Amino acid sequence: MHAFAPRPARTIAAGAALVAGTLLLTACGSSGPGKPSEDDLHARLPESIRTKGVLKIASDLNYAPVEFKASDGSAVGIDPDIAAELGKQLGVKVEIADTAFDKLIPGLQAGDFDLAMSAMTDNRQRREGTDDNGKVVNPGVDFVDYFIAGTQMLVPKGNPEKIAKLDDLCGHTVALQRGTTQDAIVERQVGACTRAHKPLTVKLFDNDTEALAELAAGRADADLNDYPVAAYVAAKGGPNGAKFDIAGAQLQPSPYGIAVNKKNTELRDVLVKALNQMIRDGSYENILQKWGVAAGAAQNAVVNGGF
């Protein structure tokens, strides 16, 4: 969630992408020579992916329940489950490469992987490749939107500071993962609090686990997170068994998108078809219900539908 990174936070580890989970999936048959049929999704994949039989997807596995590592190091969560089902629809094997969040778009544009799927908010800045000042710094990406999530505030159990809305943060301390959507939201709130003569102190961390630990230790009054993550933490508990409550309503609901290189329209368009097939056959809803986030379901796949 920073540098306008609406996705939840991600670490800034140096660029290695290590394969954390490989999901073996069943291949679909081909429709034979000529133009592929509308329902033969495997045949509609780019030739390079069909030849390899593998779809490599980068994700920052540090954001439960959206994506994280199981005890054996494999990738688990909402995104890995959706990725696995997409692989079944497309008839390819899926590899999840654990990659620092701020390396996802650069790695995608460099061709290090085929897709980036990491609770990444679809927004204009990422699509256009601009920085906070509107300067173009990279070619941007396309998104296939697949889930709707707003920002949710987390507070210590019992909400001792009675925080219910952004203005209630004024005069307090917030812990956040840098480079996320939440970082951008709080950055704007800093100005509002300064004008109200109640300064807001912001502590930024490389990952969300560190931010939650700061809140658990009493060195912050609130943490801002994506709705699925906040709901998961409130239900399961935080570092060292710390208990948290959700405070207030969701802020600024926006779509998560699967990031695709702008040059790869063939892959982007077949992903739309595969995701819509998942929505129709119920496998998409089953995944969201498994993780308790059915409220964020998309009605259909959309290309570049974020604000």
Backbone bond lengths (Angstrom), bond angles and torsions (degrees), N, CA, C in turn:
res aa  C-N    CA-C-N  psi(-1)  N-CA   C-N-CA  omega(-1)  CA-C   N-CA-C  phi
1 M - - - 1.348 - - 1.501 121.54 -
2 H 1.334 125.08 47.06 1.472 122.11 175.61 1.486 115.10 -145.91
3 A 1.299 115.91 -174.22 1.435 122.61 177.04 1.476 104.99 46.21
4 F 1.012 123.88 47.94 1.413 139.37 -138.68 1.478 111.86 16.00
5 A 1.210 113.29 86.34 1.419 118.56 178.14 1.456 109.19 -123.35
6 P 1.183 125.18 73.84 1.404 118.17 -175.97 1.423 108.56 -60.22
7 R 0.925 147.17 46.46 1.389 130.46 159.10 1.421 102.95 -116.92
8 P 0.805 117.84 154.52 1.357 123.53 -178.36 1.437 106.05 -41.23
9 A 1.139 113.55 171.87 1.388 121.97 -171.78 1.466 112.62 -66.27
10 R 1.276 116.66 161.72 1.431 118.71 175.15 1.485 108.77 -151.78
11 T 1.301 116.96 154.37 1.443 120.04 -177.24 1.508 111.16 -79.59
12 I 1.359 115.83 169.70 1.454 120.04 -178.25 1.519 109.37 -113.01
13 A 1.279 117.51 33.89 1.450 119.94 -179.81 1.512 110.18 -61.21
14 A 1.322 116.43 151.19 1.454 119.87 -179.35 1.498 109.83 -63.96
15 G 1.231 117.84 152.78 1.434 126.62 -156.30 1.484 123.14 -58.98
16 A 1.244 124.92 18.01 1.453 119.67 -177.29 1.505 110.73 -72.04
17 A 1.287 116.04 140.47 1.456 121.69 175.96 1.505 106.71 -115.08
18 L 1.336 116.13 108.28 1.438 117.69 -173.37 1.503 108.86 -109.27
19 V 1.296 116.71 132.26 1.455 119.32 -174.11 1.508 108.27 -70.69
20 A 1.375 115.03 115.09 1.452 119.88 -176.54 1.501 111.95 -97.90
21 G 1.302 117.79 -23.84 1.451 117.11 -179.73 1.506 109.37 -154.36
22 T 1.309 117.58 133.50 1.449 121.40 176.45 1.505 108.34 -119.37
23 L 1.317 115.65 121.03 1.442 120.90 -174.81 1.521 108.18 -107.06
24 L 1.332 117.33 116.89 1.447 120.96 -178.30 1.509 109.27 -87.76
25 L 1.322 115.52 125.54 1.445 120.15 -172.59 1.512 110.92 -127.49
26 T 1.308 116.12 157.38 1.452 122.33 -175.10 1.517 111.44 -78.42
27 A 1.323 117.49 134.71 1.462 121.33 -179.33 1.514 110.73 -83.38
28 C 1.352 114.50 148.02 1.453 120.97 176.73 1.517 108.96 -92.33
29 G 1.307 116.78 159.84 1.455 120.86 176.95 1.508 111.26 -78.98
30 S 1.309 116.81 159.46 1.464 122.08 177.31 1.513 109.90 -94.16
31 S 1.311 115.42 154.05 1.454 119.71 179.99 1.528 112.01 -86.86
32 G 1.358 117.97 4.83 1.455 120.48 177.46 1.513 110.92 90.84
33 P 1.326 116.97 -172.27 1.467 121.06 -175.70 1.514 111.62 -65.78
34 G 1.334 114.26 161.72 1.458 119.30 -179.77 1.510 111.23 90.73
35 K 1.302 116.20 -172.05 1.465 122.03 -178.63 1.514 110.95 -66.73
36 P 1.358 118.38 131.33 1.457 119.60 -178.93 1.520 111.35 -65.92
37 S 1.321 115.07 149.15 1.459 119.34 176.87 1.514 109.89 -69.87
38 E 1.310 116.24 161.08 1.464 121.57 -175.78 1.519 111.81 -60.88
39 D 1.343 117.33 -31.00 1.461 119.43 -176.53 1.524 112.90 -97.49
40 D 1.332 118.64 1.91 1.455 121.24 176.31 1.528 108.25 -92.86
41 L 1.328 115.11 82.96 1.458 119.43 -173.21 1.522 112.03 -68.71
42 H 1.316 117.03 -35.32 1.463 119.31 179.81 1.524 110.87 -58.35
43 A 1.335 116.59 -43.79 1.462 120.88 -178.50 1.524 112.46 -67.55
44 R 1.327 117.36 -18.05 1.468 121.62 -178.47 1.535 112.08 -90.93
45 L 1.332 117.20 -4.67 1.458 120.59 176.52 1.531 110.77 -68.90
46 P 1.342 118.12 154.44 1.459 119.66 172.50 1.527 110.42 -56.50
47 E 1.316 116.61 145.51 1.466 120.86 -176.28 1.527 112.35 -57.05
48 S 1.343 116.87 -36.88 1.468 119.79 -177.84 1.522 111.50 -61.78
49 I 1.314 117.06 -37.39 1.466 120.36 179.76 1.523 110.43 -75.65
50 R 1.337 117.15 -39.00 1.469 119.50 177.22 1.522 110.73 -62.62
51 T 1.319 116.41 -38.65 1.462 120.36 -179.64 1.522 111.44 -65.00
52 K 1.318 116.34 -44.47 1.471 120.54 179.07 1.521 111.96 -73.61
53 G 1.326 115.71 -32.20 1.457 120.08 -175.37 1.513 112.75 72.57
54 V 1.325 115.51 17.60 1.466 120.70 -175.52 1.532 109.50 -135.36
55 L 1.317 115.57 136.77 1.461 122.61 172.45 1.522 107.09 -111.89
56 K 1.319 117.33 112.94 1.467 121.39 -177.02 1.520 109.48 -94.53
57 I 1.323 115.52 122.28 1.464 121.96 -175.43 1.522 108.97 -121.22
58 A 1.316 116.93 125.88 1.465 121.53 178.25 1.517 110.06 -91.37
59 S 1.333 116.04 140.67 1.465 121.81 179.74 1.520 109.17 -154.20
60 D 1.304 116.59 143.19 1.467 121.48 176.01 1.519 107.31 -89.28
61 L 1.320 117.33 103.01 1.467 122.60 -170.66 1.530 111.60 -83.04
62 N 1.318 113.77 63.80 1.469 119.27 -175.84 1.517 109.73 -147.91
63 Y 1.344 116.62 39.20 1.454 118.64 -170.78 1.525 111.16 -149.60
64 A 1.328 115.28 60.44 1.472 119.81 -179.35 1.530 110.28 -61.05
65 P 1.340 117.27 140.34 1.465 127.86 4.77 1.528 112.99 -95.67
66 V 1.351 118.12 9.82 1.460 118.78 -175.01 1.520 110.40 -72.47
67 E 1.321 117.36 -48.10 1.457 121.15 171.86 1.511 109.06 -156.01
68 F 1.325 116.20 131.83 1.459 121.13 179.03 1.523 108.13 -161.02
69 K 1.343 116.12 -179.44 1.456 120.81 -177.24 1.521 110.72 -103.59
70 A 1.319 115.49 136.03 1.457 121.24 171.72 1.527 108.32 -75.05
71 S 1.326 116.36 174.40 1.466 120.28 -177.22 1.530 111.77 -61.20
72 D 1.334 117.47 -25.58 1.461 120.24 178.89 1.521 113.12 -90.44
73 G 1.343 116.42 5.32 1.467 120.74 178.08 1.507 114.72 89.10
74 S 1.330 118.25 -4.31 1.461 120.48 -179.88 1.523 110.69 -76.05
75 A 1.322 115.73 157.60 1.461 121.30 -179.16 1.522 110.41 -80.25
76 V 1.331 116.26 129.70 1.460 121.70 177.93 1.520 109.01 -135.64
77 G 1.330 116.53 162.75 1.452 121.07 176.48 1.522 111.88 126.29
78 I 1.317 115.02 -175.36 1.464 121.66 -177.54 1.527 110.78 -60.11
79 D 1.333 117.06 -52.37 1.468 120.21 -177.13 1.532 112.38 -63.71
80 P 1.344 119.62 -47.97 1.468 118.27 177.16 1.526 113.36 -59.49
81 D 1.331 117.66 -36.13 1.462 119.66 177.80 1.530 111.44 -66.62
82 I 1.327 116.82 -42.78 1.466 119.80 177.66 1.526 110.04 -65.85
83 A 1.331 116.95 -40.19 1.464 120.67 178.31 1.527 110.90 -61.37
84 A 1.329 116.81 -42.30 1.461 120.46 179.36 1.521 110.92 -61.58
85 E 1.320 116.39 -42.45 1.461 119.92 -179.85 1.526 110.53 -69.38
86 L 1.321 117.70 -36.43 1.469 120.33 175.03 1.527 109.93 -60.49
87 G 1.338 116.14 -40.78 1.453 119.76 177.47 1.515 112.17 -59.82
88 K 1.323 116.60 -40.91 1.466 120.23 177.58 1.533 110.57 -62.91
89 Q 1.321 115.74 -43.37 1.463 119.55 179.68 1.530 111.59 -62.65
90 L 1.342 116.06 -35.00 1.460 121.31 -175.15 1.529 112.91 -93.01
91 G 1.329 117.28 -10.70 1.455 120.49 178.40 1.512 114.20 72.66
92 V 1.338 117.72 37.29 1.458 121.83 178.49 1.527 109.83 -135.09
93 K 1.319 114.18 163.21 1.456 121.05 172.19 1.525 108.45 -80.25
94 V 1.320 117.51 144.31 1.462 121.96 178.54 1.524 109.49 -112.97
95 E 1.321 116.16 131.33 1.461 122.20 173.63 1.522 108.70 -115.44
96 I 1.341 115.92 128.74 1.463 121.46 176.89 1.527 108.32 -99.12
97 A 1.308 117.09 119.04 1.459 122.31 179.04 1.522 109.55 -101.68
98 D 1.321 117.21 115.43 1.462 122.06 -179.93 1.533 108.93 -70.13
99 T 1.328 116.07 115.81 1.460 121.52 -170.79 1.527 109.81 -138.70
100 A 1.311 117.98 135.33 1.458 121.70 178.27 1.530 110.16 -55.59
101 F 1.326 116.59 141.48 1.459 120.52 -172.32 1.528 112.96 -57.20
102 D 1.330 116.80 -41.20 1.463 118.51 -177.18 1.529 112.55 -75.08
103 K 1.330 117.19 -3.95 1.468 121.30 176.32 1.532 112.17 -99.44
104 L 1.326 117.47 -4.11 1.462 120.17 -172.93 1.530 112.42 -65.91
105 I 1.324 116.72 -55.79 1.468 118.95 -178.10 1.526 111.77 -67.17
106 P 1.344 119.93 -44.77 1.474 118.13 176.00 1.526 112.75 -58.24
107 G 1.331 117.59 -40.97 1.461 120.30 -179.99 1.510 112.38 -67.17
108 L 1.330 116.25 -37.52 1.466 120.90 177.37 1.524 110.02 -63.06
109 Q 1.322 116.28 -45.16 1.462 120.43 -178.51 1.529 111.84 -69.02
110 A 1.339 116.23 -25.97 1.466 120.21 178.44 1.520 112.23 -83.97
111 G 1.336 117.71 -6.15 1.448 121.10 179.93 1.513 114.51 82.95
112 D 1.337 117.59 17.17 1.461 120.44 179.68 1.526 112.01 -71.35
113 F 1.304 117.53 -23.44 1.457 122.86 176.84 1.520 108.76 -152.49
114 D 1.321 116.31 170.19 1.459 121.25 -174.18 1.521 113.27 -86.93
115 L 1.330 116.15 -34.84 1.457 121.83 -175.55 1.528 109.12 -142.85
116 A 1.331 115.99 158.28 1.464 121.67 168.76 1.521 107.42 -122.82
117 M 1.325 115.78 125.36 1.467 121.31 -177.01 1.515 107.43 -137.32
118 S 1.330 116.04 101.97 1.458 118.43 -169.39 1.522 110.80 -156.99
119 A 1.354 116.55 55.40 1.454 120.03 -178.17 1.518 110.24 47.71
120 M 1.316 116.13 41.07 1.463 121.63 -176.37 1.528 109.97 -91.02
121 T 1.313 115.89 121.32 1.456 120.38 179.74 1.526 110.64 -70.41
122 D 1.315 115.57 132.25 1.463 121.98 174.04 1.523 108.10 -78.71
123 N 1.333 116.38 112.16 1.466 119.59 175.64 1.519 110.26 -139.42
124 R 1.313 115.30 164.25 1.469 121.34 -175.22 1.515 111.58 -60.38
125 Q 1.316 117.19 -38.63 1.454 120.01 -177.06 1.529 111.37 -60.35
126 R 1.315 116.50 -42.47 1.466 119.69 178.56 1.524 111.13 -71.71
127 R 1.329 116.13 -38.32 1.466 118.68 -179.67 1.526 111.53 -65.68
128 E 1.329 116.16 -37.21 1.462 120.27 -176.80 1.523 112.87 -93.06
129 G 1.330 117.58 -9.29 1.454 120.72 178.24 1.512 114.00 69.86
130 T 1.348 116.58 37.07 1.465 120.27 -178.15 1.530 111.22 -104.68
131 D 1.323 115.55 158.90 1.458 120.36 174.93 1.528 109.75 -91.60
132 D 1.319 117.13 -172.32 1.463 120.89 -176.67 1.524 112.87 -64.08
133 N 1.320 117.11 -19.26 1.463 121.18 -179.77 1.530 112.60 -98.12
134 G 1.329 116.96 5.80 1.457 120.77 179.17 1.510 114.76 84.70
135 K 1.326 118.37 5.41 1.455 122.15 178.99 1.525 109.73 -81.14
136 V 1.323 117.11 134.00 1.462 121.02 178.78 1.526 109.35 -73.27
137 V 1.342 116.17 121.73 1.466 120.87 -177.54 1.531 112.60 -119.47
138 N 1.332 117.93 -10.83 1.463 121.17 176.37 1.531 107.84 -158.18
139 P 1.329 118.42 170.70 1.472 120.05 -175.13 1.526 115.35 -70.83
140 G 1.327 118.21 -8.49 1.452 120.78 -177.05 1.523 111.41 78.22
141 V 1.326 116.28 176.77 1.461 122.26 -179.32 1.526 109.19 -137.89
142 D 1.313 115.36 163.06 1.458 121.29 168.21 1.518 108.62 -98.14
143 F 1.341 115.66 155.25 1.459 120.64 178.31 1.522 110.81 -124.92
144 V 1.319 115.25 142.45 1.457 122.06 165.99 1.527 105.82 -107.82
145 D 1.329 116.69 107.35 1.466 121.84 -172.87 1.526 110.62 -78.89
146 Y 1.361 115.46 136.82 1.461 119.64 -172.10 1.529 115.01 -138.87
147 F 1.334 118.75 -2.31 1.468 121.01 -176.50 1.526 107.98 -162.70
148 I 1.330 116.85 149.20 1.467 121.31 179.79 1.535 108.87 -114.15
149 A 1.320 116.03 126.00 1.467 120.08 -179.27 1.521 109.84 -141.30
150 G 1.316 115.89 134.68 1.456 121.24 172.61 1.518 110.03 -102.17
151 T 1.314 115.40 178.29 1.469 121.73 175.62 1.520 109.20 -90.33
152 Q 1.317 115.32 139.25 1.466 122.15 -179.14 1.527 108.68 -127.20
153 M 1.320 116.91 139.95 1.455 120.49 176.02 1.530 110.15 -89.42
154 L 1.325 115.88 139.41 1.461 123.20 174.10 1.522 108.39 -114.06
155 V 1.325 116.21 137.74 1.464 122.18 179.78 1.521 108.72 -134.89
156 P 1.340 118.65 163.38 1.462 120.05 175.57 1.527 111.14 -58.74
157 K 1.312 115.77 151.83 1.465 121.43 -179.53 1.529 110.53 -50.29
158 G 1.327 115.44 131.83 1.458 120.27 -179.33 1.514 113.75 90.72
159 N 1.355 117.06 -11.33 1.465 122.75 177.71 1.532 111.47 49.25
160 P 1.335 116.35 63.44 1.479 119.78 -174.17 1.523 114.72 -59.68
161 E 1.352 117.98 -27.98 1.462 120.43 -179.03 1.532 112.10 -92.86
162 K 1.326 116.75 3.38 1.483 122.27 176.60 1.534 111.70 55.77
163 I 1.298 115.88 47.72 1.465 121.79 -179.95 1.526 109.25 -86.45
164 A 1.334 116.67 124.73 1.459 120.30 -178.57 1.530 112.52 -133.06
165 K 1.318 117.76 -15.57 1.466 121.44 -179.80 1.521 108.80 -149.83
166 L 1.327 116.77 170.86 1.460 120.49 -175.24 1.521 112.57 -58.00
167 D 1.323 117.95 -41.78 1.462 119.97 -177.92 1.525 111.84 -63.03
168 D 1.328 117.03 -23.18 1.467 120.12 178.22 1.525 111.81 -70.62
169 L 1.325 117.23 -13.83 1.461 120.19 178.21 1.523 111.93 -75.35
170 C 1.317 118.06 -19.53 1.461 121.62 -178.43 1.526 110.00 -57.97
171 G 1.316 115.18 133.85 1.452 120.84 -178.29 1.510 113.60 85.56
172 H 1.331 117.35 1.99 1.461 121.63 -177.49 1.525 111.04 -119.91
173 T 1.328 115.74 -176.98 1.458 122.96 -179.65 1.524 109.25 -118.45
174 V 1.338 115.47 133.09 1.457 121.74 -179.63 1.523 109.15 -118.77
175 A 1.333 116.14 138.19 1.465 121.92 175.25 1.522 108.91 -108.63
176 L 1.350 117.06 133.05 1.463 121.91 -174.25 1.515 111.70 -143.59
177 Q 1.311 115.55 158.64 1.456 120.72 166.45 1.520 108.25 -84.59
178 R 1.306 115.75 133.14 1.460 119.93 -178.60 1.520 111.00 -73.30
179 G 1.337 115.03 154.20 1.452 121.60 175.41 1.510 114.30 77.95
180 T 1.326 117.32 20.39 1.454 120.00 -176.94 1.528 110.48 -114.44
181 T 1.325 115.27 172.61 1.460 120.26 175.12 1.523 110.22 -59.72
182 Q 1.323 115.26 -38.94 1.462 119.71 -179.24 1.523 111.60 -63.17
183 D 1.297 116.46 -35.25 1.454 121.59 176.33 1.529 109.83 -58.97
184 A 1.342 115.91 -44.20 1.468 120.26 -179.89 1.525 111.09 -66.29
185 I 1.324 117.05 -40.55 1.467 121.23 179.68 1.526 110.31 -61.63
186 V 1.326 116.05 -47.37 1.466 120.07 -177.32 1.520 111.12 -70.03
187 E 1.336 116.29 -33.67 1.468 118.69 177.59 1.527 110.78 -58.50
188 R 1.331 116.16 -40.82 1.469 119.28 177.38 1.531 110.75 -68.27
189 Q 1.319 116.33 -35.71 1.467 119.86 -178.47 1.524 111.72 -69.08
190 V 1.319 116.80 -28.51 1.472 120.29 177.74 1.524 110.20 -55.65
191 G 1.337 116.72 -43.71 1.458 120.27 179.65 1.514 111.94 -63.88
192 A 1.333 117.35 -41.75 1.465 120.99 179.17 1.522 111.02 -63.43
193 C 1.316 116.56 -40.35 1.470 119.86 179.92 1.520 111.58 -69.47
194 T 1.328 116.59 -36.02 1.464 120.49 178.08 1.529 110.09 -63.73
195 R 1.336 115.65 -42.62 1.469 119.30 178.47 1.525 111.65 -65.14
196 A 1.336 116.40 -27.04 1.463 120.51 178.71 1.523 111.59 -86.78
197 H 1.340 116.16 2.77 1.480 122.38 179.78 1.527 111.28 61.42
198 K 1.326 116.02 33.56 1.472 121.91 174.94 1.523 106.79 -135.49
199 P 1.327 117.37 80.33 1.468 120.93 -172.48 1.533 113.19 -55.93
200 L 1.327 114.38 142.08 1.455 121.99 175.95 1.525 108.39 -103.54
201 T 1.321 116.59 124.82 1.459 121.79 178.68 1.529 109.08 -94.68
202 V 1.322 116.12 129.36 1.463 121.27 -177.89 1.527 109.46 -117.98
203 K 1.334 116.10 126.60 1.463 122.39 175.51 1.525 107.79 -110.51
204 L 1.336 116.18 123.23 1.453 121.68 -176.32 1.530 110.79 -107.57
205 F 1.335 115.10 139.84 1.462 120.84 -177.58 1.525 110.08 -131.12
206 D 1.329 115.67 160.68 1.457 120.45 -177.95 1.517 112.92 -72.08
207 N 1.334 117.46 -24.15 1.457 119.49 178.05 1.526 109.86 -146.42
208 D 1.316 114.37 165.03 1.454 120.08 -174.10 1.527 112.29 -70.64
209 T 1.313 117.72 -29.21 1.468 121.00 178.68 1.524 110.57 -59.90
210 E 1.329 116.47 -41.63 1.469 120.50 179.02 1.525 110.93 -67.21
211 A 1.322 116.90 -38.73 1.469 120.03 179.05 1.523 110.76 -64.56
212 L 1.322 117.07 -43.26 1.471 120.68 179.01 1.529 111.08 -66.02
213 A 1.327 116.86 -35.03 1.466 119.95 177.45 1.526 110.77 -63.63
214 E 1.332 116.52 -36.37 1.463 120.90 177.78 1.526 110.13 -65.07
215 L 1.336 116.46 -41.14 1.457 120.55 177.00 1.523 110.53 -66.54
216 A 1.315 116.95 -42.17 1.473 121.16 -179.73 1.524 111.85 -62.89
217 A 1.329 115.52 -32.76 1.469 119.99 -177.75 1.522 112.56 -81.76
218 G 1.335 118.05 -2.63 1.454 120.84 179.25 1.513 113.99 82.56
219 R 1.342 116.96 11.50 1.465 119.95 -179.77 1.528 112.07 -94.83
220 A 1.323 116.22 4.80 1.461 122.93 173.85 1.521 107.79 -146.57
221 D 1.322 116.10 157.00 1.465 121.13 -177.34 1.526 112.59 -101.30
222 A 1.334 116.89 -16.07 1.460 119.98 -178.80 1.516 109.81 -160.78
223 D 1.307 114.29 158.79 1.465 123.54 173.06 1.519 106.47 -131.84
224 L 1.325 117.72 142.33 1.460 121.24 175.69 1.518 108.72 -110.70
225 N 1.332 115.70 137.22 1.444 120.13 -173.35 1.517 110.28 -149.29
226 D 1.326 116.82 166.73 1.454 119.97 171.35 1.525 110.03 -65.93
227 Y 1.314 115.79 147.64 1.466 121.08 -177.50 1.527 114.22 -50.37
228 P 1.345 120.51 -48.21 1.465 117.93 -177.88 1.522 112.91 -62.34
229 V 1.330 116.08 -36.83 1.457 120.42 -178.67 1.523 110.46 -70.86
230 A 1.326 116.28 -44.87 1.465 120.10 179.33 1.533 110.96 -60.42
231 A 1.336 116.80 -44.00 1.461 120.26 179.75 1.524 111.14 -63.03
232 Y 1.330 116.34 -40.08 1.465 121.58 179.75 1.528 110.83 -64.89
233 V 1.325 116.46 -46.55 1.464 120.69 -178.48 1.529 110.79 -65.64
234 A 1.341 116.95 -41.74 1.462 120.07 178.99 1.531 111.07 -61.94
235 A 1.314 116.23 -35.48 1.470 120.10 -178.79 1.517 112.49 -79.57
236 K 1.342 117.21 -39.07 1.464 121.60 -172.52 1.520 114.03 -95.41
237 G 1.342 117.18 -21.19 1.460 119.63 -174.98 1.513 111.47 95.79
238 G 1.314 116.18 161.67 1.453 121.57 -176.41 1.511 112.67 -111.43
239 P 1.345 117.02 -158.03 1.463 121.44 -178.00 1.524 112.03 -56.74
240 N 1.333 115.41 137.13 1.468 122.10 178.51 1.526 112.69 56.00
241 G 1.329 115.87 31.14 1.458 120.07 176.25 1.512 114.63 77.53
242 A 1.336 117.54 11.89 1.466 120.35 -179.28 1.524 110.35 -61.10
243 K 1.334 115.65 144.17 1.457 121.67 -179.31 1.525 109.76 -108.70
244 F 1.331 115.06 137.03 1.448 120.56 -178.17 1.522 110.15 -129.72
245 D 1.333 114.98 157.90 1.462 122.42 172.55 1.525 108.97 -118.18
246 I 1.316 115.61 152.13 1.461 121.70 169.31 1.523 107.96 -81.21
247 A 1.323 116.68 136.15 1.460 120.90 -178.76 1.518 110.07 -119.34
248 G 1.321 116.68 128.29 1.457 121.56 175.12 1.514 113.50 74.42
249 A 1.326 114.86 -174.52 1.462 122.27 -179.24 1.520 110.50 -90.40
250 Q 1.330 116.83 165.05 1.457 120.84 174.92 1.532 109.86 -62.51
251 L 1.317 114.92 142.88 1.459 122.17 179.31 1.529 109.67 -108.42
252 Q 1.303 116.72 136.02 1.461 123.82 169.60 1.531 113.53 48.51
253 P 1.336 118.40 61.23 1.470 119.37 177.19 1.531 111.52 -56.45
254 S 1.330 115.87 133.02 1.459 122.47 -178.74 1.525 108.96 -143.19
255 P 1.338 117.22 159.14 1.461 118.84 -179.38 1.520 113.25 -82.34
256 Y 1.342 115.28 142.22 1.456 120.51 162.71 1.520 107.12 -78.57
257 G 1.324 116.30 142.58 1.453 120.04 177.88 1.519 112.18 -129.89
258 I 1.334 116.17 146.33 1.458 121.77 169.44 1.519 106.25 -81.63
259 A 1.332 117.52 119.71 1.461 121.25 -176.09 1.525 110.26 -82.34
260 V 1.333 114.99 134.74 1.464 123.23 -178.74 1.525 108.14 -130.76
261 N 1.327 116.59 140.28 1.460 120.28 174.52 1.525 109.46 -56.62
262 K 1.331 117.31 132.74 1.469 120.88 -177.18 1.535 112.71 -57.46
263 K 1.330 116.91 -26.57 1.457 119.86 179.96 1.523 112.51 -76.05
264 N 1.327 116.39 -15.21 1.463 120.37 -172.63 1.528 110.83 -100.86
265 T 1.321 116.52 59.99 1.464 120.03 -178.35 1.525 111.93 -66.52
266 E 1.329 117.28 -27.67 1.464 120.88 178.82 1.523 110.36 -62.18
267 L 1.326 116.83 -45.90 1.456 120.90 178.64 1.525 110.45 -68.11
268 R 1.324 116.45 -42.84 1.476 119.88 179.14 1.531 111.24 -55.95
269 D 1.320 116.59 -46.15 1.463 119.93 -174.51 1.527 112.52 -71.27
270 V 1.325 117.86 -33.22 1.461 118.58 178.39 1.525 110.55 -75.05
271 L 1.331 117.67 -28.12 1.469 120.37 174.24 1.525 110.55 -63.31
272 V 1.327 117.07 -41.03 1.461 120.82 177.58 1.526 109.73 -57.03
273 K 1.329 116.16 -45.90 1.463 120.45 -178.82 1.528 111.28 -65.08
274 A 1.328 116.74 -41.11 1.463 120.26 -179.06 1.522 111.29 -66.52
275 L 1.340 116.51 -42.30 1.460 119.75 179.95 1.526 111.03 -66.66
276 N 1.309 116.97 -41.41 1.467 119.25 177.35 1.521 111.58 -63.27
277 Q 1.329 117.06 -34.70 1.458 119.75 175.43 1.524 110.77 -64.76
278 M 1.329 117.45 -40.01 1.467 121.23 176.40 1.522 111.11 -61.42
279 I 1.315 116.60 -41.21 1.466 120.47 179.36 1.523 110.14 -64.18
280 R 1.332 116.83 -41.46 1.462 120.50 -179.24 1.530 112.70 -68.89
281 D 1.338 116.82 -39.03 1.467 118.04 -174.36 1.528 113.96 -87.53
282 G 1.348 117.19 -2.01 1.459 120.90 175.07 1.511 115.17 90.35
283 S 1.335 118.73 -9.00 1.467 119.73 -178.40 1.528 111.72 -66.78
284 Y 1.319 116.67 -33.16 1.475 121.05 177.84 1.531 110.25 -64.25
285 E 1.321 116.95 -49.79 1.461 120.19 -179.74 1.523 111.34 -61.87
286 N 1.327 117.24 -38.29 1.460 120.18 179.44 1.522 111.66 -60.18
287 I 1.327 116.97 -39.48 1.466 120.89 179.15 1.524 110.67 -65.21
288 L 1.327 117.05 -45.50 1.468 119.63 -179.14 1.529 110.87 -65.00
289 Q 1.314 117.83 -39.28 1.463 120.23 178.48 1.523 110.87 -66.04
290 K 1.308 116.76 -37.17 1.471 120.73 177.62 1.521 111.14 -56.11
291 W 1.334 116.86 -38.39 1.456 121.73 -176.95 1.529 112.89 -98.58
292 G 1.320 118.14 5.06 1.459 121.43 175.80 1.507 115.27 71.14
293 V 1.338 117.25 29.59 1.472 120.11 -176.85 1.530 111.50 -127.66
294 A 1.314 117.18 31.63 1.463 120.67 -178.19 1.525 112.26 -60.35
295 A 1.328 117.86 -22.92 1.470 120.86 179.77 1.523 112.30 -63.86
296 G 1.337 116.89 -18.68 1.462 119.84 -179.26 1.513 114.06 -96.04
297 A 1.327 117.59 12.50 1.464 120.81 -175.00 1.522 112.14 -63.58
298 A 1.332 115.70 138.40 1.462 121.81 171.79 1.527 108.40 -86.89
299 Q 1.315 116.47 147.10 1.466 120.00 179.65 1.528 111.63 -81.07
300 N 1.321 116.56 -25.85 1.457 121.68 176.05 1.522 108.32 -165.22
301 A 1.303 115.52 161.34 1.465 120.39 179.27 1.524 109.68 -72.45
302 V 1.332 116.96 138.71 1.462 122.35 -179.19 1.524 108.30 -132.17
303 V 1.312 116.63 139.51 1.459 121.37 175.71 1.525 109.62 -92.13
304 N 1.337 115.67 122.74 1.471 121.98 174.28 1.529 112.48 54.84
305 G 1.331 116.01 49.13 1.456 120.67 -177.85 1.509 115.34 -92.11
306 G 1.341 118.62 1.19 1.464 120.91 -178.03 1.516 112.14 -78.13
307 F 1.326 114.82 171.17 1.469 120.70 -177.77 1.512 110.88 -85.81
